[in-house]
């Protein structure tokens, strides 16, 4: 499970940085960072607070909601077949992307891609929600660490 989570996080981060973001910048302005991102730079207390928030509400909360509940309910409609899960991953990823509308159009697409990767991790791990929670937490932790050191875009 750990290997799947780390691999999913790496795929999401690398493909987004090297493929998705450069492609989307041809059509839309860059993804909008959360307003508080600038407060993290060089501030250990703020970074720690945001790590607590993202692991609680994003990693755990969003994964329980999107992959743990919505994806499973979508697959229920198709009698839990592999095809039902694949269609469910696509549909739930669209919802996941739109759930991040505050990031702008590029952020919606980027988050939708993250949903696809997290959905794939869910399937590859044998439908283990903890693989998704860990991957999501690692993705967001990377963003906070980069912001802390002033390296976030």
C-alpha positions in Angstrom: 0.0 0.0 0.0 2.8 2.4 0.9 4.5 1.9 -2.5 1.2 2.5 -4.3 0.6 5.7 -2.4 4.1 7.1 -3.0 3.9 6.1 -6.7 0.5 7.7 -7.1 1.7 10.9 -5.4 4.8 11.0 -7.6 2.8 10.4 -10.8 0.4 13.1 -9.9 3.1 15.7 -9.1 5.4 14.9 -12.0 2.7 14.6 -14.7 1.1 17.8 -13.5 4.3 19.7 -13.4 5.8 18.4 -16.7 2.7 17.8 -18.9 -0.6 19.2 -17.6 0.4 22.6 -16.3 2.6 23.5 -19.4 -0.2 22.4 -21.7 -3.0 24.3 -19.8 -0.9 27.5 -19.7 -1.4 27.8 -23.4 -5.2 28.3 -22.8 -5.7 29.6 -19.3 -4.0 31.6 -16.6 -2.0 29.6 -14.1 -3.7 27.7 -11.3 -4.7 29.9 -8.4 -3.0 29.0 -5.2 -5.0 29.2 -1.9 -4.8 32.7 -0.5 -3.1 31.5 2.7 -0.2 29.9 0.7 2.0 33.0 1.0 1.6 32.9 4.9 3.4 29.5 5.0 6.7 30.7 3.6 9.3 30.5 6.4 6.7 30.2 9.1 6.9 26.8 10.9 3.7 27.3 13.0 1.6 28.2 10.0 3.1 25.3 7.9 2.4 22.9 10.8 -1.2 24.2 11.1 -1.8 23.7 7.3 -0.3 20.2 7.5 -2.8 19.4 10.2 -5.6 20.9 8.1 -4.7 19.1 4.8 -4.2 15.7 6.4 -7.5 16.0 8.3 -9.8 17.6 5.8 -8.2 17.1 2.4 -6.4 13.8 2.7 -8.7 12.0 5.1 -12.0 14.0 4.5 -11.9 14.3 0.7 -10.8 10.7 0.2 -13.5 9.3 2.5 -16.1 11.4 0.6 -14.9 11.0 -3.0 -13.2 7.6 -3.2 -14.6 6.0 -0.1 -18.3 7.0 -0.6 -19.0 8.5 -4.1 -16.8 6.1 -6.0 -18.3 3.1 -4.2 -21.8 4.3 -4.8 -21.1 4.9 -8.5 -19.7 1.4 -8.8 -22.8 0.0 -7.0 -24.9 1.3 -9.9 -22.9 -1.0 -12.2 -23.0 -3.9 -9.8 -19.4 -3.4 -8.6 -17.8 -4.6 -11.9 -14.4 -3.3 -13.0 -16.1 -1.3 -15.7 -18.4 0.3 -13.1 -15.4 1.3 -11.1 -13.6 2.7 -14.1 -16.6 4.8 -15.1 -17.1 5.8 -11.5 -13.5 7.0 -11.3 -14.0 9.2 -14.3 -17.3 10.7 -13.0 -16.0 11.2 -9.5 -12.8 12.8 -10.8 -14.9 15.3 -12.7 -16.7 16.1 -9.4 -13.4 16.2 -7.6 -12.0 18.7 -10.2 -15.0 21.0 -9.9 -14.8 20.7 -6.1 -11.6 22.7 -6.5 -13.2 25.5 -8.6 -11.5 28.1 -6.5 -8.2 27.3 -8.2 -9.6 28.5 -11.6 -10.0 26.5 -14.8 -6.4 25.1 -14.8 -6.9 24.1 -11.2 -10.1 22.2 -12.0 -8.4 20.2 -14.7 -5.3 19.6 -12.5 -7.5 18.5 -9.6 -9.5 16.3 -11.9 -6.3 14.6 -13.0 -5.4 14.1 -9.3 -8.8 12.4 -8.9 -8.0 10.0 -11.7 -4.6 9.1 -10.2 -6.2 8.7 -6.7 -8.9 6.6 -8.2 -6.4 4.4 -9.9 -4.5 4.0 -6.6 -7.7 2.9 -5.1 -8.2 0.2 -7.6 -4.6 -1.0 -7.8 -4.5 -1.2 -4.0 -7.4 -3.6 -3.9 -9.9 -0.8 -3.1 -7.9 0.2 0.0 -8.9 3.8 0.9 -5.8 4.2 3.0 -3.6 4.2 -0.2 -5.6 7.2 -1.4 -5.5 9.0 1.9 -1.7 8.6 2.1 -1.2 9.6 -1.5 -3.4 12.7 -1.1 -1.6 13.7 2.1 1.8 13.3 0.4 0.7 15.4 -2.5 -0.5 18.2 -0.3 2.4 17.9 2.1 4.8 18.4 -0.9 2.9 21.6 -1.7 3.2 22.9 1.9 6.9 22.0 2.1 7.6 23.8 -1.2 5.6 26.8 0.0 7.5 26.9 3.3 10.8 27.1 1.5 9.4 29.6 -1.0 9.6 27.2 -3.9 5.9 26.9 -4.7 4.7 28.4 -8.0 
